């Protein structure tokens, strides 16, 4: 039983959709119909209109695009599309992926200002205020992460967006919502580039990066005219005459099917299911003397990262071998100190959480 925080277990209906006859995305008009339906469904998943798509646009100034590549492609493509030598970027961080934005910025010649906190702390809003108030503050872009998966932290991006908007209102914002989108409400209408992926809360296979891009972000991208073909949103803004490269047909069909399941259940019901599964996981963990890394008040409904100093890899291996349940360890220097339960997407169910925690209880 795959209980990792991405890739997640893929439901049978999605696997069935993947097994159907392949559609050639370059010559078969049926593929464009599937892609268009997928982007309509993603608009709803991003919170940009009502279920059904198109009829009641709440935020018509945003296009949704789907790139062929794992979720990290979206992070790099956002930077590659917006950043060039001399671009000033504020990177707000309290985790591995927040820090990674600064690495991407520097690799594309941008000037990254990293405003960071320890990985078990909230976003450093006071330090953000200081950075925005500095005499030389003139940021073109600001980046941040909604859910830092390595620690299971759900960040208060609204508070950060408030400060950035109040500072000058011109800074473009990029938010990594890869491991929250679909399980948690995301304030996409306030974000210029909001990033998602197929393999987290949507419970489709890894292979697609998604983005909701605002009109003013498109204007900046067109001015920038990115040189990359693959890490570039611009060729996907208008695909009426075809795609810039052969799209990942099976993954597109799979994500479309997965979103169909999500809407059959209803977005509100899905989010409530995530909250219930998360509460159950932490209740069972507390009974075993385990606590989430950032504390229960800042933990995401999609993933719980338990502190198990020096034991994560051994617990992971024993749980897999003796109970056939796969969890993830931490990432980076503290990899062996954190054991992560991914109660996201198809796995955000109390019975799956209980089976996982029963096995962990036996081991402990």
KEVEX-869502 format. One record per residue (C-alpha): residue number from 1; residue in one letter; x, y, z. Coordinates in nm, 3 decimals. Layout:
+-----+----+---------+---------+---------+
:   i : aa :       x :       y :       z :
+-----+----+---------+---------+---------+
: NUM :  A :       X :       Y :       Z :
...
+-----+----+---------+---------+---------+
***
This chain:
+-----+----+---------+---------+---------+
:   i : aa :       x :       y :       z :
+-----+----+---------+---------+---------+
:   1 :  X :   0.000 :   0.000 :   0.000 :
:   2 :  X :   0.162 :   0.319 :  -0.124 :
:   3 :  X :   0.116 :   0.585 :   0.148 :
:   4 :  X :   0.388 :   0.823 :   0.036 :
:   5 :  X :   0.331 :   1.198 :  -0.013 :
:   6 :  X :   0.362 :   1.157 :  -0.389 :
:   7 :  X :   0.355 :   0.963 :  -0.603 :
:   8 :  X :   0.030 :   0.841 :  -0.455 :
:   9 :  X :  -0.174 :   0.528 :  -0.521 :
:  10 :  X :  -0.357 :   0.547 :  -0.855 :
:  11 :  X :  -0.726 :   0.440 :  -0.846 :
:  12 :  X :  -0.841 :   0.153 :  -1.064 :
:  13 :  X :  -1.058 :   0.378 :  -1.283 :
:  14 :  X :  -0.753 :   0.589 :  -1.368 :
:  15 :  X :  -0.545 :   0.280 :  -1.449 :
:  16 :  X :  -0.827 :   0.157 :  -1.674 :
:  17 :  X :  -0.827 :   0.489 :  -1.862 :
:  18 :  X :  -0.452 :   0.456 :  -1.914 :
:  19 :  X :  -0.493 :   0.109 :  -2.067 :
:  20 :  X :  -0.711 :   0.224 :  -2.355 :
:  21 :  X :  -0.589 :   0.258 :  -2.711 :
:  22 :  X :  -0.326 :   0.528 :  -2.747 :
:  23 :  X :  -0.431 :   0.859 :  -2.905 :
:  24 :  X :  -0.163 :   1.021 :  -3.120 :
:  25 :  X :  -0.148 :   1.378 :  -2.982 :
:  26 :  X :   0.011 :   1.519 :  -3.298 :
:  27 :  X :  -0.245 :   1.405 :  -3.556 :
:  28 :  X :  -0.562 :   1.287 :  -3.381 :
:  29 :  X :  -0.811 :   1.569 :  -3.302 :
:  30 :  X :  -0.952 :   1.363 :  -3.016 :
:  31 :  X :  -0.643 :   1.446 :  -2.808 :
:  32 :  X :  -0.706 :   1.820 :  -2.825 :
:  33 :  X :  -1.059 :   1.760 :  -2.696 :
:  34 :  X :  -0.924 :   1.564 :  -2.400 :
:  35 :  X :  -0.661 :   1.832 :  -2.330 :
:  36 :  X :  -0.921 :   2.110 :  -2.342 :
:  37 :  X :  -1.148 :   1.919 :  -2.105 :
:  38 :  X :  -0.851 :   1.864 :  -1.875 :
:  39 :  X :  -0.763 :   2.233 :  -1.861 :
:  40 :  X :  -1.129 :   2.318 :  -1.793 :
:  41 :  X :  -1.131 :   2.070 :  -1.507 :
:  42 :  X :  -0.803 :   2.207 :  -1.377 :
:  43 :  X :  -0.951 :   2.557 :  -1.371 :
:  44 :  X :  -1.212 :   2.421 :  -1.132 :
:  45 :  X :  -0.952 :   2.235 :  -0.925 :
:  46 :  X :  -0.751 :   2.557 :  -0.901 :
:  47 :  X :  -1.066 :   2.735 :  -0.780 :
:  48 :  X :  -1.096 :   2.958 :  -1.084 :
:  49 :  X :  -1.456 :   2.875 :  -1.171 :
:  50 :  X :  -1.746 :   2.651 :  -1.077 :
:  51 :  X :  -1.763 :   2.277 :  -1.139 :
:  52 :  X :  -1.828 :   2.215 :  -1.507 :
:  53 :  X :  -1.591 :   2.485 :  -1.628 :
:  54 :  X :  -1.641 :   2.780 :  -1.852 :
:  55 :  X :  -1.995 :   2.882 :  -1.764 :
:  56 :  X :  -1.927 :   3.098 :  -1.461 :
:  57 :  X :  -1.567 :   3.219 :  -1.472 :
:  58 :  X :  -1.477 :   3.385 :  -1.144 :
:  59 :  X :  -1.122 :   3.463 :  -1.258 :
:  60 :  X :  -1.113 :   3.485 :  -1.639 :
:  61 :  X :  -0.766 :   3.645 :  -1.651 :
:  62 :  X :  -0.582 :   3.318 :  -1.591 :
:  63 :  X :  -0.496 :   3.040 :  -1.833 :
:  64 :  X :  -0.419 :   2.686 :  -1.722 :
:  65 :  X :  -0.143 :   2.496 :  -1.901 :
:  66 :  X :  -0.022 :   2.137 :  -1.871 :
:  67 :  X :   0.341 :   2.056 :  -1.946 :
:  68 :  X :   0.484 :   1.709 :  -2.007 :
:  69 :  X :   0.715 :   1.650 :  -1.714 :
:  70 :  X :   0.724 :   1.576 :  -1.341 :
:  71 :  X :   0.610 :   1.851 :  -1.104 :
:  72 :  X :   0.959 :   1.998 :  -1.062 :
:  73 :  X :   0.943 :   2.098 :  -1.429 :
:  74 :  X :   0.674 :   2.350 :  -1.333 :
:  75 :  X :   0.902 :   2.514 :  -1.076 :
:  76 :  X :   1.188 :   2.542 :  -1.322 :
:  77 :  X :   0.960 :   2.653 :  -1.607 :
:  78 :  X :   0.816 :   2.932 :  -1.389 :
:  79 :  X :   1.166 :   3.064 :  -1.325 :
:  80 :  X :   1.285 :   3.005 :  -1.683 :
:  81 :  X :   0.979 :   3.188 :  -1.814 :
:  82 :  X :   1.007 :   3.492 :  -1.587 :
:  83 :  X :   1.374 :   3.529 :  -1.495 :
:  84 :  X :   1.669 :   3.654 :  -1.700 :
:  85 :  X :   2.005 :   3.803 :  -1.600 :
:  86 :  X :   1.938 :   4.096 :  -1.371 :
:  87 :  X :   1.585 :   3.992 :  -1.265 :
:  88 :  X :   1.545 :   4.055 :  -0.892 :
:  89 :  X :   1.364 :   3.771 :  -0.713 :
:  90 :  X :   1.261 :   3.746 :  -0.349 :
:  91 :  X :   1.257 :   3.379 :  -0.241 :
:  92 :  X :   1.055 :   3.329 :   0.078 :
:  93 :  X :   1.139 :   2.997 :   0.237 :
:  94 :  X :   1.106 :   2.768 :   0.536 :
:  95 :  X :   1.196 :   2.445 :   0.362 :
:  96 :  X :   1.380 :   2.255 :   0.096 :
:  97 :  X :   1.162 :   2.353 :  -0.198 :
:  98 :  X :   1.150 :   2.717 :  -0.099 :
:  99 :  X :   1.528 :   2.720 :  -0.099 :
: 100 :  X :   1.527 :   2.540 :  -0.432 :
: 101 :  X :   1.359 :   2.836 :  -0.597 :
: 102 :  X :   1.667 :   3.045 :  -0.520 :
: 103 :  X :   1.886 :   2.783 :  -0.687 :
: 104 :  X :   1.672 :   2.794 :  -1.001 :
: 105 :  X :   1.681 :   3.176 :  -1.005 :
: 106 :  X :   2.058 :   3.184 :  -0.987 :
: 107 :  X :   2.091 :   2.916 :  -1.254 :
: 108 :  X :   1.900 :   3.143 :  -1.494 :
: 109 :  X :   2.110 :   3.447 :  -1.409 :
: 110 :  X :   1.863 :   3.615 :  -1.176 :
: 111 :  X :   1.949 :   3.787 :  -0.848 :
: 112 :  X :   1.795 :   3.585 :  -0.564 :
: 113 :  X :   1.729 :   3.734 :  -0.221 :
: 114 :  X :   1.660 :   3.441 :   0.012 :
: 115 :  X :   1.443 :   3.530 :   0.311 :
: 116 :  X :   1.437 :   3.208 :   0.507 :
: 117 :  X :   1.357 :   3.041 :   0.836 :
: 118 :  X :   1.439 :   2.702 :   0.988 :
: 119 :  X :   1.247 :   2.412 :   0.837 :
: 120 :  X :   1.032 :   2.365 :   1.148 :
: 121 :  X :   0.938 :   2.735 :   1.168 :
: 122 :  X :   0.659 :   2.936 :   0.998 :
: 123 :  X :   0.730 :   3.156 :   0.699 :
: 124 :  X :   0.950 :   3.446 :   0.823 :
: 125 :  X :   0.694 :   3.725 :   0.779 :
: 126 :  X :   0.884 :   3.979 :   0.992 :
: 127 :  X :   1.196 :   3.925 :   0.784 :
: 128 :  X :   0.978 :   3.956 :   0.473 :
: 129 :  X :   0.856 :   4.295 :   0.595 :
: 130 :  X :   1.217 :   4.406 :   0.644 :
: 131 :  X :   1.320 :   4.287 :   0.297 :
: 132 :  X :   1.026 :   4.465 :   0.134 :
: 133 :  X :   1.095 :   4.786 :   0.328 :
: 134 :  X :   1.467 :   4.800 :   0.245 :
: 135 :  X :   1.582 :   5.106 :   0.051 :
: 136 :  X :   1.700 :   4.894 :  -0.241 :
: 137 :  X :   1.392 :   4.669 :  -0.247 :
: 138 :  X :   1.267 :   4.641 :  -0.604 :
: 139 :  X :   1.162 :   4.282 :  -0.661 :
: 140 :  X :   1.034 :   4.171 :  -0.999 :
: 141 :  X :   0.922 :   3.829 :  -0.876 :
: 142 :  X :   0.854 :   3.663 :  -0.539 :
: 143 :  X :   0.844 :   3.286 :  -0.485 :
: 144 :  X :   0.712 :   3.069 :  -0.202 :
: 145 :  X :   0.576 :   2.720 :  -0.126 :
: 146 :  X :   0.225 :   2.646 :  -0.001 :
: 147 :  X :   0.296 :   2.298 :   0.138 :
: 148 :  X :   0.655 :   2.205 :   0.217 :
: 149 :  X :   0.623 :   1.830 :   0.173 :
: 150 :  X :   0.951 :   1.731 :   0.348 :
: 151 :  X :   0.818 :   1.866 :   0.680 :
: 152 :  X :   0.445 :   1.847 :   0.614 :
: 153 :  X :   0.411 :   2.223 :   0.673 :
: 154 :  X :   0.116 :   2.415 :   0.529 :
: 155 :  X :   0.229 :   2.776 :   0.496 :
: 156 :  X :   0.017 :   3.087 :   0.540 :
: 157 :  X :   0.073 :   3.217 :   0.188 :
: 158 :  X :  -0.218 :   3.463 :   0.220 :
: 159 :  X :  -0.028 :   3.656 :   0.487 :
: 160 :  X :   0.281 :   3.668 :   0.267 :
: 161 :  X :   0.079 :   3.772 :  -0.038 :
: 162 :  X :  -0.081 :   4.053 :   0.167 :
: 163 :  X :   0.261 :   4.199 :   0.242 :
: 164 :  X :   0.392 :   4.165 :  -0.112 :
: 165 :  X :   0.080 :   4.324 :  -0.260 :
: 166 :  X :   0.093 :   4.610 :  -0.009 :
: 167 :  X :   0.459 :   4.681 :  -0.082 :
: 168 :  X :   0.414 :   4.789 :  -0.446 :
: 169 :  X :   0.153 :   4.571 :  -0.615 :
: 170 :  X :   0.384 :   4.512 :  -0.912 :
: 171 :  X :   0.580 :   4.207 :  -0.796 :
: 172 :  X :   0.480 :   3.888 :  -0.975 :
: 173 :  X :   0.414 :   3.597 :  -0.739 :
: 174 :  X :   0.499 :   3.231 :  -0.797 :
: 175 :  X :   0.361 :   2.968 :  -0.558 :
: 176 :  X :   0.445 :   2.598 :  -0.550 :
: 177 :  X :   0.113 :   2.433 :  -0.461 :
: 178 :  X :   0.219 :   2.092 :  -0.592 :
: 179 :  X :   0.138 :   1.897 :  -0.275 :
: 180 :  X :  -0.166 :   2.097 :  -0.163 :
: 181 :  X :  -0.368 :   2.156 :  -0.481 :
: 182 :  X :  -0.668 :   1.924 :  -0.487 :
: 183 :  X :  -0.662 :   1.856 :  -0.112 :
: 184 :  X :  -0.655 :   2.210 :   0.024 :
: 185 :  X :  -0.804 :   2.537 :  -0.098 :
: 186 :  X :  -0.536 :   2.746 :  -0.273 :
: 187 :  X :  -0.575 :   3.127 :  -0.322 :
: 188 :  X :  -0.500 :   3.098 :  -0.694 :
: 189 :  X :  -0.684 :   3.422 :  -0.774 :
: 190 :  X :  -0.410 :   3.610 :  -0.586 :
: 191 :  X :  -0.118 :   3.427 :  -0.744 :
: 192 :  X :   0.041 :   3.504 :  -1.081 :
: 193 :  X :   0.184 :   3.157 :  -1.140 :
: 194 :  X :   0.033 :   2.878 :  -0.929 :
: 195 :  X :   0.202 :   2.541 :  -0.978 :
: 196 :  X :   0.059 :   2.191 :  -0.943 :
: 197 :  X :   0.133 :   1.835 :  -1.055 :
: 198 :  X :  -0.041 :   1.512 :  -1.141 :
: 199 :  X :   0.105 :   1.275 :  -0.881 :
: 200 :  X :   0.000 :   1.430 :  -0.551 :
: 201 :  X :  -0.359 :   1.502 :  -0.442 :
: 202 :  X :  -0.500 :   1.422 :  -0.787 :
: 203 :  X :  -0.374 :   1.060 :  -0.759 :
: 204 :  X :  -0.262 :   1.031 :  -1.119 :
: 205 :  X :   0.083 :   0.900 :  -1.221 :
: 206 :  X :   0.383 :   1.135 :  -1.216 :
: 207 :  X :   0.448 :   1.301 :  -1.549 :
: 208 :  X :   0.254 :   1.626 :  -1.576 :
: 209 :  X :   0.322 :   1.974 :  -1.438 :
: 210 :  X :   0.032 :   2.219 :  -1.428 :
: 211 :  X :   0.020 :   2.597 :  -1.392 :
: 212 :  X :  -0.242 :   2.868 :  -1.366 :
: 213 :  X :  -0.085 :   3.180 :  -1.519 :
: 214 :  X :  -0.222 :   3.535 :  -1.488 :
: 215 :  X :  -0.244 :   3.784 :  -1.774 :
: 216 :  X :   0.022 :   4.006 :  -1.624 :
: 217 :  X :   0.254 :   3.707 :  -1.588 :
: 218 :  X :   0.194 :   3.625 :  -1.955 :
: 219 :  X :   0.282 :   3.985 :  -2.044 :
: 220 :  X :   0.610 :   3.954 :  -1.854 :
: 221 :  X :   0.686 :   3.618 :  -2.015 :
: 222 :  X :   0.625 :   3.757 :  -2.364 :
: 223 :  X :   0.857 :   4.050 :  -2.291 :
: 224 :  X :   1.116 :   3.811 :  -2.158 :
: 225 :  X :   1.076 :   3.574 :  -2.459 :
: 226 :  X :   1.228 :   3.266 :  -2.288 :
: 227 :  X :   1.482 :   3.069 :  -2.491 :
: 228 :  X :   1.404 :   2.725 :  -2.348 :
: 229 :  X :   1.161 :   2.509 :  -2.544 :
: 230 :  X :   1.082 :   2.258 :  -2.270 :
: 231 :  X :   1.099 :   2.472 :  -1.953 :
: 232 :  X :   0.876 :   2.741 :  -2.100 :
: 233 :  X :   0.508 :   2.822 :  -2.051 :
: 234 :  X :   0.475 :   3.046 :  -2.354 :
: 235 :  X :   0.432 :   2.777 :  -2.627 :
: 236 :  X :   0.138 :   2.637 :  -2.427 :
: 237 :  X :  -0.062 :   2.958 :  -2.405 :
: 238 :  X :  -0.220 :   2.891 :  -2.745 :
: 239 :  X :  -0.218 :   2.530 :  -2.864 :
: 240 :  X :  -0.495 :   2.571 :  -3.120 :
: 241 :  X :  -0.246 :   2.490 :  -3.397 :
: 242 :  X :  -0.073 :   2.207 :  -3.209 :
: 243 :  X :   0.161 :   2.142 :  -2.919 :
: 244 :  X :   0.528 :   2.242 :  -2.907 :
: 245 :  X :   0.629 :   1.878 :  -2.866 :
: 246 :  X :   0.462 :   1.537 :  -2.852 :
: 247 :  X :   0.256 :   1.548 :  -2.537 :
: 248 :  X :   0.242 :   1.267 :  -2.279 :
: 249 :  X :  -0.085 :   1.126 :  -2.405 :
: 250 :  X :  -0.140 :   0.853 :  -2.147 :
: 251 :  X :  -0.064 :   1.086 :  -1.857 :
: 252 :  X :  -0.306 :   1.348 :  -1.993 :
: 253 :  X :  -0.582 :   1.085 :  -2.019 :
: 254 :  X :  -0.499 :   0.963 :  -1.667 :
: 255 :  X :  -0.513 :   1.308 :  -1.509 :
: 256 :  X :  -0.839 :   1.383 :  -1.688 :
: 257 :  X :  -0.988 :   1.062 :  -1.547 :
: 258 :  X :  -0.855 :   1.138 :  -1.199 :
: 259 :  X :  -1.013 :   1.482 :  -1.200 :
: 260 :  X :  -1.338 :   1.325 :  -1.314 :
: 261 :  X :  -1.335 :   1.113 :  -0.997 :
: 262 :  X :  -1.257 :   1.419 :  -0.788 :
: 263 :  X :  -1.554 :   1.613 :  -0.926 :
: 264 :  X :  -1.785 :   1.313 :  -0.892 :
: 265 :  X :  -1.711 :   1.327 :  -0.520 :
: 266 :  X :  -1.714 :   1.708 :  -0.498 :
: 267 :  X :  -1.430 :   1.943 :  -0.405 :
: 268 :  X :  -1.570 :   2.027 :  -0.061 :
: 269 :  X :  -1.612 :   1.659 :   0.022 :
: 270 :  X :  -1.258 :   1.582 :  -0.097 :
: 271 :  X :  -1.108 :   1.856 :   0.120 :
: 272 :  X :  -1.308 :   1.740 :   0.420 :
: 273 :  X :  -1.187 :   1.384 :   0.360 :
: 274 :  X :  -0.827 :   1.512 :   0.368 :
: 275 :  X :  -0.886 :   1.696 :   0.696 :
: 276 :  X :  -1.046 :   1.389 :   0.853 :
: 277 :  X :  -0.766 :   1.154 :   0.742 :
: 278 :  X :  -0.500 :   1.397 :   0.866 :
: 279 :  X :  -0.666 :   1.432 :   1.207 :
: 280 :  X :  -0.687 :   1.054 :   1.238 :
: 281 :  X :  -0.321 :   1.011 :   1.146 :
: 282 :  X :  -0.208 :   1.262 :   1.407 :
: 283 :  X :  -0.441 :   1.119 :   1.671 :
: 284 :  X :  -0.293 :   0.772 :   1.616 :
: 285 :  X :   0.058 :   0.916 :   1.608 :
: 286 :  X :   0.008 :   1.102 :   1.936 :
: 287 :  X :  -0.100 :   0.775 :   2.100 :
: 288 :  X :   0.237 :   0.633 :   1.992 :
: 289 :  X :   0.430 :   0.932 :   2.123 :
: 290 :  X :   0.489 :   1.075 :   1.775 :
: 291 :  X :   0.447 :   1.443 :   1.694 :
: 292 :  X :   0.439 :   1.626 :   1.358 :
: 293 :  X :   0.750 :   1.827 :   1.275 :
: 294 :  X :   0.585 :   2.172 :   1.259 :
: 295 :  X :   0.317 :   2.095 :   1.519 :
: 296 :  X :  -0.048 :   2.011 :   1.449 :
: 297 :  X :  -0.154 :   2.374 :   1.391 :
: 298 :  X :   0.078 :   2.415 :   1.091 :
: 299 :  X :   0.066 :   2.064 :   0.949 :
: 300 :  X :  -0.091 :   2.012 :   0.607 :
: 301 :  X :  -0.408 :   1.806 :   0.561 :
: 302 :  X :  -0.218 :   1.621 :   0.287 :
: 303 :  X :   0.090 :   1.488 :   0.468 :
: 304 :  X :   0.214 :   1.424 :   0.822 :
: 305 :  X :   0.588 :   1.423 :   0.894 :
: 306 :  X :   0.657 :   1.249 :   1.226 :
: 307 :  X :   0.979 :   1.310 :   1.415 :
: 308 :  X :   1.165 :   0.979 :   1.466 :
: 309 :  X :   1.530 :   1.083 :   1.523 :
: 310 :  X :   1.771 :   0.838 :   1.364 :
: 311 :  X :   1.502 :   0.573 :   1.299 :
: 312 :  X :   1.320 :   0.674 :   0.981 :
: 313 :  X :   1.496 :   0.445 :   0.735 :
: 314 :  X :   1.477 :   0.140 :   0.963 :
: 315 :  X :   1.107 :   0.200 :   1.032 :
: 316 :  X :   1.038 :   0.252 :   0.662 :
: 317 :  X :   1.211 :  -0.073 :   0.566 :
: 318 :  X :   1.044 :  -0.281 :   0.839 :
: 319 :  X :   0.699 :  -0.142 :   0.762 :
: 320 :  X :   0.744 :  -0.223 :   0.394 :
: 321 :  X :   0.878 :  -0.576 :   0.452 :
: 322 :  X :   0.646 :  -0.684 :   0.735 :
: 323 :  X :   0.325 :  -0.493 :   0.660 :
: 324 :  X :   0.347 :  -0.412 :   0.287 :
: 325 :  X :   0.300 :  -0.038 :   0.355 :
: 326 :  X :   0.535 :   0.212 :   0.192 :
: 327 :  X :   0.606 :   0.545 :   0.363 :
: 328 :  X :   0.864 :   0.813 :   0.285 :
: 329 :  X :   1.152 :   0.934 :   0.496 :
: 330 :  X :   1.260 :   1.296 :   0.518 :
: 331 :  X :   1.472 :   1.477 :   0.262 :
: 332 :  X :   1.810 :   1.644 :   0.294 :
: 333 :  X :   2.032 :   1.630 :   0.601 :
: 334 :  X :   1.757 :   1.510 :   0.834 :
: 335 :  X :   1.636 :   1.230 :   0.608 :
: 336 :  X :   1.668 :   0.966 :   0.880 :
: 337 :  X :   1.491 :   1.180 :   1.140 :
: 338 :  X :   1.151 :   1.213 :   0.972 :
: 339 :  X :   0.894 :   0.952 :   0.863 :
: 340 :  X :   0.623 :   1.086 :   0.633 :
: 341 :  X :   0.269 :   0.956 :   0.584 :
: 342 :  X :   0.102 :   1.073 :   0.263 :
: 343 :  X :  -0.271 :   1.089 :   0.334 :
: 344 :  X :  -0.340 :   1.271 :   0.009 :
: 345 :  X :  -0.558 :   1.207 :  -0.292 :
: 346 :  X :  -0.690 :   0.851 :  -0.309 :
: 347 :  X :  -0.509 :   0.771 :   0.018 :
: 348 :  X :  -0.686 :   1.037 :   0.224 :
: 349 :  X :  -0.909 :   0.776 :   0.385 :
: 350 :  X :  -0.937 :   0.678 :   0.749 :
: 351 :  X :  -0.921 :   0.303 :   0.679 :
: 352 :  X :  -0.591 :   0.342 :   0.491 :
: 353 :  X :  -0.452 :   0.564 :   0.765 :
: 354 :  X :  -0.556 :   0.308 :   1.028 :
: 355 :  X :  -0.390 :   0.022 :   0.840 :
: 356 :  X :  -0.072 :   0.228 :   0.815 :
: 357 :  X :  -0.072 :   0.327 :   1.181 :
: 358 :  X :  -0.159 :  -0.027 :   1.293 :
: 359 :  X :   0.157 :  -0.148 :   1.124 :
: 360 :  X :   0.364 :   0.134 :   1.270 :
: 361 :  X :   0.225 :   0.062 :   1.616 :
: 362 :  X :   0.328 :  -0.304 :   1.588 :
: 363 :  X :   0.682 :  -0.207 :   1.486 :
: 364 :  X :   0.723 :   0.055 :   1.758 :
+-----+----+---------+---------+---------+
***
